[in-house]
Amino acid sequence: MQPYPPADNGYDPSDIEANKGMAIIAYILFFVPLIAAKHSRFAMYHANQGLTLFLLFALCNVVLGILPIIGWFLLPLVNLALVILMILGIVNAAQGQAKPLPVIGAYTLLK
């Protein structure tokens, strides 16, 4: 088992090793890698995933918080699903992988 993705994925193994911590932090505080590791493609990839996840969190909490009964019932379930996505992203970053998150991984907000 390789600890890093194959070389043909476009990410330098030394970049992955040097910025793995920033990639993990991106799922908790997405803006930290934008400031501290803006030169790293690997960290920026995970910062994009973290930003997308944060915006989805905010949108779901606002919309479902406003909806009476149904929204209040769905809000904990949606938040649980989003926390699971966050954990998946952290695990991917810790393993040095650049896998897109299910459902939201196809969206690129940061270039």
C-alpha positions as CSV (number, residue, x, y, z in Angstrom):
1,M,0.0,0.0,0.0
2,Q,1.4,3.4,-1.0
3,P,1.1,6.2,1.5
4,Y,0.8,8.8,-1.3
5,P,-1.2,8.9,-4.5
6,P,0.5,8.0,-7.7
7,A,2.7,10.6,-9.4
8,D,0.3,11.0,-12.3
9,N,-2.3,12.8,-10.1
10,G,-0.4,16.0,-10.3
11,Y,0.5,16.4,-6.7
12,D,4.1,16.4,-5.6
13,P,4.8,13.9,-2.8
14,S,7.0,16.4,-1.0
15,D,4.1,19.0,-1.2
16,I,1.8,16.4,0.3
17,E,4.2,15.6,3.1
18,A,4.9,19.2,3.9
19,N,1.3,20.4,3.9
20,K,-0.6,17.4,5.2
21,G,-1.3,19.3,8.4
22,M,-2.7,22.3,6.6
23,A,-4.9,20.0,4.5
24,I,-6.4,18.5,7.7
25,I,-7.0,21.9,9.2
26,A,-8.8,23.0,6.0
27,Y,-11.8,20.9,7.0
28,I,-12.1,22.7,10.4
29,L,-11.0,26.2,9.5
30,F,-10.9,26.4,5.7
31,F,-9.3,29.9,5.6
32,V,-6.0,28.9,7.5
33,P,-4.5,27.1,4.5
34,L,-5.6,30.0,2.2
35,I,-3.3,32.2,4.3
36,A,-0.5,29.9,5.5
37,A,-0.1,27.4,2.5
38,K,-1.4,29.3,-0.5
39,H,1.6,28.0,-2.5
40,S,0.6,24.3,-2.0
41,R,-1.7,22.7,-4.5
42,F,-2.5,19.9,-2.1
43,A,-3.5,22.2,0.7
44,M,-5.5,24.4,-1.6
45,Y,-7.4,21.4,-2.9
46,H,-8.5,20.5,0.6
47,A,-9.2,24.2,1.4
48,N,-11.6,24.2,-1.5
49,Q,-13.3,21.1,-0.2
50,G,-13.4,22.6,3.3
51,L,-14.9,25.9,2.0
52,T,-17.6,24.0,0.0
53,L,-18.4,21.9,3.1
54,F,-18.6,25.1,5.3
55,L,-21.0,26.8,2.8
56,L,-23.2,23.8,2.6
57,F,-23.2,23.6,6.5
58,A,-24.2,27.3,6.7
59,L,-26.9,27.0,3.9
60,C,-28.5,23.9,5.4
61,N,-28.6,25.3,8.9
62,V,-30.2,28.5,7.8
63,V,-32.8,26.9,5.5
64,L,-33.7,24.0,7.8
65,G,-33.6,26.2,10.9
66,I,-36.3,28.4,9.4
67,L,-38.6,25.6,8.3
68,P,-40.9,24.6,11.1
69,I,-41.3,20.9,12.1
70,I,-39.8,19.2,9.0
71,G,-36.7,21.4,9.0
72,W,-36.2,20.9,12.8
73,F,-36.5,17.2,12.3
74,L,-34.1,17.1,9.3
75,L,-31.5,19.5,10.7
76,P,-29.7,17.0,13.0
77,L,-29.7,14.3,10.3
78,V,-28.2,16.7,7.7
79,N,-25.6,18.0,10.2
80,L,-24.6,14.4,11.0
81,A,-24.2,13.7,7.3
82,L,-22.0,16.8,6.9
83,V,-19.9,15.9,9.9
84,I,-19.3,12.5,8.3
85,L,-18.2,14.2,5.1
86,M,-15.8,16.4,7.2
87,I,-14.4,13.2,8.8
88,L,-13.9,11.6,5.4
89,G,-12.1,14.7,4.2
90,I,-9.8,14.7,7.2
91,V,-9.0,11.0,6.7
92,N,-8.2,11.6,3.0
93,A,-6.0,14.5,3.9
94,A,-4.2,12.6,6.6
95,Q,-3.5,9.7,4.2
96,G,-2.1,12.1,1.6
97,Q,-4.9,11.6,-0.8
98,A,-6.8,14.1,-2.9
99,K,-10.1,12.3,-3.3
100,P,-13.2,14.4,-3.9
101,L,-15.9,14.2,-1.1
102,P,-19.1,12.4,-2.1
103,V,-21.8,14.7,-3.4
104,I,-20.0,18.0,-3.0
105,G,-16.5,17.1,-4.3
106,A,-17.2,18.0,-7.9
107,Y,-17.6,21.8,-7.1
108,T,-14.6,24.0,-7.3
109,L,-14.9,27.4,-5.6
110,L,-11.2,28.2,-5.4
111,K,-8.8,28.2,-8.3
